[in-house]
Amino acid sequence: MKITGASTPAVTLIPQAGNAAPAPAPAPVAGAAALESSVLQPAQNALRALPDFDAAKVAELRDALAKGELPFDSGRLAGLIQRFHGSKA
């Protein structure tokens, strides 16, 4: 999941390789010619092809939580949410 400044969570699912056409290249930015070199293009393409999150790992963790195999401390979670996303009054 990408973290954004939006008030609602944003999850972007990217099709696995072979299921869809590759994403179009971003529009060139002034001064970015050096970044668009033939050396970096394969790395940039590989990064674009990666999913935003590992759906299999999420399912594995969800199952472990449901079975009680993974400890869950709701009080600690509430404290962390308050600490990082608390009121801005």
N, CA, C and O atoms as a GROMACS GRO file, in nm:
protein
  356
    1MET      N    1   0.085  -0.117   0.000
    1MET     CA    2   0.000   0.000   0.000
    1MET      C    3   0.089   0.122   0.000
    1MET      O    4   0.187   0.129   0.074
    2LYS      N    5   0.054   0.216  -0.080
    2LYS     CA    6   0.127   0.341  -0.082
    2LYS      C    7   0.066   0.432   0.022
    2LYS      O    8  -0.055   0.438   0.038
    3ILE      N    9   0.151   0.505   0.093
    3ILE     CA   10   0.104   0.598   0.193
    3ILE      C   11   0.096   0.736   0.128
    3ILE      O   12   0.193   0.786   0.072
    4THR      N   13  -0.022   0.794   0.136
    4THR     CA   14  -0.044   0.925   0.075
    4THR      C   15  -0.099   1.021   0.179
    4THR      O   16  -0.128   0.980   0.291
    5GLY      N   17  -0.113   1.145   0.143
    5GLY     CA   18  -0.172   1.245   0.232
    5GLY      C   19  -0.322   1.244   0.227
    5GLY      O   20  -0.386   1.326   0.293
    6ALA      N   21  -0.382   1.152   0.152
    6ALA     CA   22  -0.527   1.144   0.140
    6ALA      C   23  -0.589   1.100   0.271
    6ALA      O   24  -0.524   1.031   0.351
    7SER      N   25  -0.713   1.138   0.293
    7SER     CA   26  -0.781   1.102   0.417
    7SER      C   27  -0.830   0.958   0.416
    7SER      O   28  -0.860   0.903   0.522
    8THR      N   29  -0.839   0.897   0.300
    8THR     CA   30  -0.879   0.757   0.291
    8THR      C   31  -0.762   0.675   0.240
    8THR      O   32  -0.682   0.725   0.161
    9PRO      N   33  -0.751   0.549   0.283
    9PRO     CA   34  -0.639   0.467   0.237
    9PRO      C   35  -0.649   0.441   0.087
    9PRO      O   36  -0.758   0.426   0.032
   10ALA      N   37  -0.534   0.436   0.024
   10ALA     CA   38  -0.528   0.408  -0.120
   10ALA      C   39  -0.448   0.282  -0.143
   10ALA      O   40  -0.332   0.273  -0.103
   11VAL      N   41  -0.509   0.184  -0.206
   11VAL     CA   42  -0.441   0.060  -0.238
   11VAL      C   43  -0.446   0.045  -0.389
   11VAL      O   44  -0.553   0.051  -0.449
   12THR      N   45  -0.331   0.026  -0.449
   12THR     CA   46  -0.323   0.009  -0.593
   12THR      C   47  -0.280  -0.133  -0.623
   12THR      O   48  -0.174  -0.176  -0.579
   13LEU      N   49  -0.361  -0.204  -0.698
   13LEU     CA   50  -0.325  -0.339  -0.738
   13LEU      C   51  -0.270  -0.335  -0.879
   13LEU      O   52  -0.331  -0.276  -0.968
   14ILE      N   53  -0.156  -0.398  -0.899
   14ILE     CA   54  -0.091  -0.400  -1.028
   14ILE      C   55  -0.096  -0.543  -1.078
   14ILE      O   56  -0.057  -0.634  -1.006
   15PRO      N   57  -0.143  -0.565  -1.202
   15PRO     CA   58  -0.150  -0.702  -1.254
   15PRO      C   59  -0.012  -0.767  -1.255
   15PRO      O   60   0.090  -0.700  -1.275
   16GLN      N   61  -0.010  -0.898  -1.234
   16GLN     CA   62   0.114  -0.972  -1.238
   16GLN      C   63   0.168  -0.974  -1.380
   16GLN      O   64   0.093  -0.956  -1.476
   17ALA      N   65   0.297  -0.995  -1.393
   17ALA     CA   66   0.361  -0.999  -1.524
   17ALA      C   67   0.293  -1.102  -1.613
   17ALA      O   68   0.259  -1.212  -1.568
   18GLY      N   69   0.273  -1.067  -1.738
   18GLY     CA   70   0.211  -1.157  -1.832
   18GLY      C   71   0.061  -1.143  -1.841
   18GLY      O   72   0.000  -1.194  -1.934
   19ASN      N   73  -0.002  -1.074  -1.745
   19ASN     CA   74  -0.147  -1.059  -1.745
   19ASN      C   75  -0.194  -0.933  -1.815
   19ASN      O   76  -0.311  -0.923  -1.852
   20ALA      N   77  -0.106  -0.837  -1.834
   20ALA     CA   78  -0.147  -0.711  -1.895
   20ALA      C   79  -0.028  -0.648  -1.964
   20ALA      O   80   0.087  -0.688  -1.945
   21ALA      N   81  -0.057  -0.549  -2.043
   21ALA     CA   82   0.049  -0.475  -2.111
   21ALA      C   83   0.130  -0.397  -2.009
   21ALA      O   84   0.074  -0.356  -1.907
   22PRO      N   85   0.259  -0.374  -2.034
   22PRO     CA   86   0.340  -0.299  -1.939
   22PRO      C   87   0.290  -0.156  -1.926
   22PRO      O   88   0.232  -0.100  -2.019
   23ALA      N   89   0.313  -0.098  -1.808
   23ALA     CA   90   0.271   0.039  -1.783
   23ALA      C   91   0.348   0.134  -1.874
   23ALA      O   92   0.466   0.112  -1.901
   24PRO      N   93   0.281   0.239  -1.920
   24PRO     CA   94   0.351   0.335  -2.006
   24PRO      C   95   0.458   0.409  -1.928
   24PRO      O   96   0.446   0.428  -1.807
   25ALA      N   97   0.561   0.449  -1.997
   25ALA     CA   98   0.670   0.523  -1.932
   25ALA      C   99   0.618   0.661  -1.892
   25ALA      O  100   0.536   0.719  -1.962
   26PRO      N  101   0.667   0.714  -1.778
   26PRO     CA  102   0.623   0.846  -1.736
   26PRO      C  103   0.674   0.953  -1.833
   26PRO      O  104   0.773   0.934  -1.904
   27ALA      N  105   0.605   1.065  -1.834
   27ALA     CA  106   0.645   1.175  -1.921
   27ALA      C  107   0.781   1.227  -1.876
   27ALA      O  108   0.808   1.233  -1.756
   28PRO      N  109   0.867   1.263  -1.970
   28PRO     CA  110   1.000   1.314  -1.933
   28PRO      C  111   0.990   1.446  -1.857
   28PRO      O  112   0.903   1.529  -1.883
   29VAL      N  113   1.081   1.462  -1.764
   29VAL     CA  114   1.088   1.582  -1.683
   29VAL      C  115   1.215   1.657  -1.723
   29VAL      O  116   1.319   1.595  -1.747
   30ALA      N  117   1.209   1.788  -1.729
   30ALA     CA  118   1.326   1.867  -1.766
   30ALA      C  119   1.442   1.833  -1.673
   30ALA      O  120   1.425   1.828  -1.551
   31GLY      N  121   1.559   1.810  -1.730
   31GLY     CA  122   1.677   1.778  -1.648
   31GLY      C  123   1.686   1.632  -1.608
   31GLY      O  124   1.779   1.593  -1.538
   32ALA      N  125   1.592   1.552  -1.649
   32ALA     CA  126   1.590   1.413  -1.608
   32ALA      C  127   1.654   1.322  -1.713
   32ALA      O  128   1.648   1.200  -1.700
   33ALA      N  129   1.713   1.379  -1.816
   33ALA     CA  130   1.772   1.298  -1.923
   33ALA      C  131   1.876   1.202  -1.869
   33ALA      O  132   1.885   1.088  -1.915
   34ALA      N  133   1.955   1.246  -1.772
   34ALA     CA  134   2.058   1.159  -1.715
   34ALA      C  135   1.995   1.040  -1.643
   34ALA      O  136   2.051   0.931  -1.644
   35LEU      N  137   1.878   1.061  -1.581
   35LEU     CA  138   1.810   0.953  -1.510
   35LEU      C  139   1.746   0.853  -1.606
   35LEU      O  140   1.719   0.739  -1.568
   36GLU      N  141   1.722   0.893  -1.728
   36GLU     CA  142   1.660   0.807  -1.827
   36GLU      C  143   1.764   0.733  -1.910
   36GLU      O  144   1.736   0.691  -2.022
   37SER      N  145   1.882   0.717  -1.856
   37SER     CA  146   1.988   0.650  -1.930
   37SER      C  147   1.953   0.502  -1.950
   37SER      O  148   1.867   0.448  -1.880
   38SER      N  149   2.020   0.439  -2.041
   38SER     CA  150   1.995   0.298  -2.068
   38SER      C  151   2.034   0.210  -1.949
   38SER      O  152   1.990   0.095  -1.940
   39VAL      N  153   2.113   0.262  -1.858
   39VAL     CA  154   2.152   0.186  -1.739
   39VAL      C  155   2.038   0.181  -1.639
   39VAL      O  156   2.014   0.077  -1.577
   40LEU      N  157   1.967   0.292  -1.622
   40LEU     CA  158   1.860   0.297  -1.521
   40LEU      C  159   1.725   0.250  -1.572
   40LEU      O  160   1.640   0.210  -1.493
   41GLN      N  161   1.704   0.253  -1.701
   41GLN     CA  162   1.572   0.215  -1.754
   41GLN      C  163   1.530   0.073  -1.715
   41GLN      O  164   1.414   0.055  -1.677
   42PRO      N  165   1.616  -0.027  -1.722
   42PRO     CA  166   1.572  -0.161  -1.680
   42PRO      C  167   1.532  -0.166  -1.532
   42PRO      O  168   1.436  -0.234  -1.497
   43ALA      N  169   1.605  -0.096  -1.448
   43ALA     CA  170   1.571  -0.094  -1.306
   43ALA      C  171   1.438  -0.024  -1.283
   43ALA      O  172   1.357  -0.069  -1.203
   44GLN      N  173   1.415   0.086  -1.352
   44GLN     CA  174   1.289   0.159  -1.338
   44GLN      C  175   1.172   0.073  -1.386
   44GLN      O  176   1.066   0.071  -1.323
   45ASN      N  177   1.191   0.002  -1.495
   45ASN     CA  178   1.085  -0.086  -1.547
   45ASN      C  179   1.056  -0.199  -1.449
   45ASN      O  180   0.940  -0.236  -1.429
   46ALA      N  181   1.160  -0.255  -1.389
   46ALA     CA  182   1.141  -0.363  -1.292
   46ALA      C  183   1.065  -0.313  -1.170
   46ALA      O  184   0.978  -0.382  -1.118
   47LEU      N  185   1.098  -0.193  -1.123
   47LEU     CA  186   1.027  -0.136  -1.008
   47LEU      C  187   0.881  -0.110  -1.040
   47LEU      O  188   0.794  -0.133  -0.956
   48ARG      N  189   0.852  -0.062  -1.160
   48ARG     CA  190   0.713  -0.037  -1.199
   48ARG      C  191   0.633  -0.167  -1.205
   48ARG      O  192   0.512  -0.166  -1.182
   49ALA      N  193   0.698  -0.277  -1.235
   49ALA     CA  194   0.629  -0.405  -1.248
   49ALA      C  195   0.597  -0.470  -1.114
   49ALA      O  196   0.515  -0.560  -1.107
   50LEU      N  197   0.662  -0.425  -1.007
   50LEU     CA  198   0.639  -0.484  -0.875
   50LEU      C  199   0.504  -0.440  -0.819
   50LEU      O  200   0.463  -0.326  -0.839
   51PRO      N  201   0.435  -0.530  -0.748
   51PRO     CA  202   0.310  -0.490  -0.683
   51PRO      C  203   0.340  -0.398  -0.564
   51PRO      O  204   0.451  -0.399  -0.510
   52ASP      N  205   0.240  -0.318  -0.526
   52ASP     CA  206   0.258  -0.227  -0.413
   52ASP      C  207   0.268  -0.302  -0.280
   52ASP      O  208   0.326  -0.251  -0.184
   53PHE      N  209   0.212  -0.422  -0.275
   53PHE     CA  210   0.222  -0.503  -0.154
   53PHE      C  211   0.221  -0.650  -0.193
   53PHE      O  212   0.182  -0.685  -0.304
   54ASP      N  213   0.264  -0.735  -0.102
   54ASP     CA  214   0.271  -0.878  -0.125
   54ASP      C  215   0.140  -0.941  -0.076
   54ASP      O  216   0.125  -0.969   0.042
   55ALA      N  217   0.048  -0.965  -0.168
   55ALA     CA  218  -0.084  -1.016  -0.132
   55ALA      C  219  -0.074  -1.153  -0.064
   55ALA      O  220  -0.152  -1.181   0.028
   56ALA      N  221   0.018  -1.236  -0.106
   56ALA     CA  222   0.034  -1.369  -0.043
   56ALA      C  223   0.078  -1.355   0.102
   56ALA      O  224   0.030  -1.428   0.189
   57LYS      N  225   0.169  -1.262   0.129
   57LYS     CA  226   0.215  -1.240   0.266
   57LYS      C  227   0.102  -1.186   0.353
   57LYS      O  228   0.088  -1.225   0.469
   58VAL      N  229   0.022  -1.096   0.298
   58VAL     CA  230  -0.093  -1.041   0.372
   58VAL      C  231  -0.189  -1.154   0.408
   58VAL      O  232  -0.237  -1.160   0.522
   59ALA      N  233  -0.218  -1.243   0.314
   59ALA     CA  234  -0.307  -1.356   0.340
   59ALA      C  235  -0.249  -1.448   0.446
   59ALA      O  236  -0.321  -1.497   0.534
   60GLU      N  237  -0.119  -1.472   0.440
   60GLU     CA  238  -0.051  -1.557   0.539
   60GLU      C  239  -0.062  -1.497   0.679
   60GLU      O  240  -0.091  -1.567   0.775
   61LEU      N  241  -0.038  -1.368   0.690
   61LEU     CA  242  -0.048  -1.301   0.821
   61LEU      C  243  -0.192  -1.298   0.871
   61LEU      O  244  -0.216  -1.317   0.991
   62ARG      N  245  -0.287  -1.276   0.782
   62ARG     CA  246  -0.429  -1.275   0.820
   62ARG      C  247  -0.469  -1.412   0.875
   62ARG      O  248  -0.539  -1.421   0.976
   63ASP      N  249  -0.425  -1.520   0.809
   63ASP     CA  250  -0.456  -1.655   0.856
   63ASP      C  251  -0.392  -1.683   0.991
   63ASP      O  252  -0.455  -1.743   1.079
   64ALA      N  253  -0.267  -1.641   1.008
   64ALA     CA  254  -0.198  -1.663   1.136
   64ALA      C  255  -0.269  -1.589   1.249
   64ALA      O  256  -0.283  -1.642   1.359
   65LEU      N  257  -0.315  -1.468   1.223
   65LEU     CA  258  -0.390  -1.392   1.323
   65LEU      C  259  -0.520  -1.464   1.358
   65LEU      O  260  -0.555  -1.477   1.475
   66ALA      N  261  -0.592  -1.512   1.256
   66ALA     CA  262  -0.719  -1.579   1.278
   66ALA      C  263  -0.702  -1.707   1.359
   66ALA      O  264  -0.790  -1.742   1.438
   67LYS      N  265  -0.590  -1.777   1.341
   67LYS     CA  266  -0.564  -1.902   1.412
   67LYS      C  267  -0.503  -1.878   1.550
   67LYS      O  268  -0.484  -1.973   1.627
   68GLY      N  269  -0.472  -1.752   1.583
   68GLY     CA  270  -0.411  -1.722   1.711
   68GLY      C  271  -0.263  -1.754   1.716
   68GLY      O  272  -0.205  -1.760   1.824
   69GLU      N  273  -0.201  -1.773   1.601
   69GLU     CA  274  -0.059  -1.806   1.594
   69GLU      C  275   0.029  -1.682   1.598
   69GLU      O  276   0.150  -1.692   1.618
   70LEU      N  277  -0.029  -1.568   1.579
   70LEU     CA  278   0.045  -1.443   1.578
   70LEU      C  279  -0.014  -1.354   1.687
   70LEU      O  280  -0.133  -1.323   1.683
   71PRO      N  281   0.067  -1.314   1.784
   71PRO     CA  282   0.012  -1.232   1.892
   71PRO      C  283  -0.038  -1.098   1.841
   71PRO      O  284   0.021  -1.038   1.751
   72PHE      N  285  -0.148  -1.052   1.900
   72PHE     CA  286  -0.205  -0.923   1.863
   72PHE      C  287  -0.240  -0.848   1.990
   72PHE      O  288  -0.317  -0.898   2.073
   73ASP      N  289  -0.184  -0.731   2.006
   73ASP     CA  290  -0.210  -0.648   2.124
   73ASP      C  291  -0.287  -0.525   2.079
   73ASP      O  292  -0.228  -0.428   2.030
   74SER      N  293  -0.419  -0.529   2.096
   74SER     CA  294  -0.503  -0.419   2.048
   74SER      C  295  -0.472  -0.289   2.122
   74SER      O  296  -0.481  -0.181   2.063
   75GLY      N  297  -0.435  -0.297   2.248
   75GLY     CA  298  -0.398  -0.176   2.324
   75GLY      C  299  -0.273  -0.111   2.268
   75GLY      O  300  -0.265   0.012   2.258
   76ARG      N  301  -0.176  -0.192   2.231
   76ARG     CA  302  -0.054  -0.138   2.172
   76ARG      C  303  -0.083  -0.075   2.036
   76ARG      O  304  -0.032   0.032   2.005
   77LEU      N  305  -0.166  -0.143   1.955
   77LEU     CA  306  -0.204  -0.089   1.826
   77LEU      C  307  -0.275   0.045   1.841
   77LEU      O  308  -0.246   0.140   1.769
   78ALA      N  309  -0.368   0.053   1.935
   78ALA     CA  310  -0.439   0.178   1.960
   78ALA      C  311  -0.342   0.288   2.000
   78ALA      O  312  -0.355   0.402   1.956
   79GLY      N  313  -0.246   0.255   2.083
   79GLY     CA  314  -0.146   0.353   2.125
   79GLY      C  315  -0.062   0.402   2.009
   79GLY      O  316  -0.032   0.521   1.999
   80LEU      N  317  -0.022   0.311   1.921
   80LEU     CA  318   0.056   0.349   1.803
   80LEU      C  319  -0.025   0.436   1.707
   80LEU      O  320   0.027   0.532   1.650
   81ILE      N  321  -0.153   0.400   1.689
   81ILE     CA  322  -0.238   0.482   1.602
   81ILE      C  323  -0.250   0.622   1.659
   81ILE      O  324  -0.239   0.720   1.586
   82GLN      N  325  -0.274   0.631   1.789
   82GLN     CA  326  -0.286   0.762   1.853
   82GLN      C  327  -0.156   0.840   1.841
   82GLN      O  328  -0.157   0.961   1.816
   83ARG      N  329  -0.045   0.773   1.860
   83ARG     CA  330   0.086   0.839   1.855
   83ARG      C  331   0.115   0.898   1.716
   83ARG      O  332   0.160   1.012   1.705
   84PHE      N  333   0.088   0.819   1.612
   84PHE     CA  334   0.124   0.861   1.477
   84PHE      C  335   0.013   0.932   1.401
   84PHE      O  336   0.040   1.007   1.307
   85HIS      N  337  -0.112   0.909   1.440
   85HIS     CA  338  -0.224   0.968   1.366
   85HIS      C  339  -0.321   1.037   1.459
   85HIS      O  340  -0.438   1.056   1.425
   86GLY      N  341  -0.275   1.075   1.575
   86GLY     CA  342  -0.361   1.137   1.675
   86GLY      C  343  -0.416   1.271   1.630
   86GLY      O  344  -0.385   1.321   1.522
   87SER      N  345  -0.497   1.326   1.716
   87SER     CA  346  -0.561   1.455   1.682
   87SER      C  347  -0.456   1.563   1.663
   87SER      O  348  -0.349   1.561   1.724
   88LYS      N  349  -0.489   1.656   1.576
   88LYS     CA  350  -0.397   1.766   1.544
   88LYS      C  351  -0.452   1.897   1.600
   88LYS      O  352  -0.426   2.004   1.545
   89ALA      N  353  -0.528   1.887   1.707
   89ALA     CA  354  -0.589   2.006   1.767
   89ALA      C  355  -0.489   2.089   1.844
   89ALA      O  356  -0.525   2.192   1.900
   0.00000   0.00000   0.00000
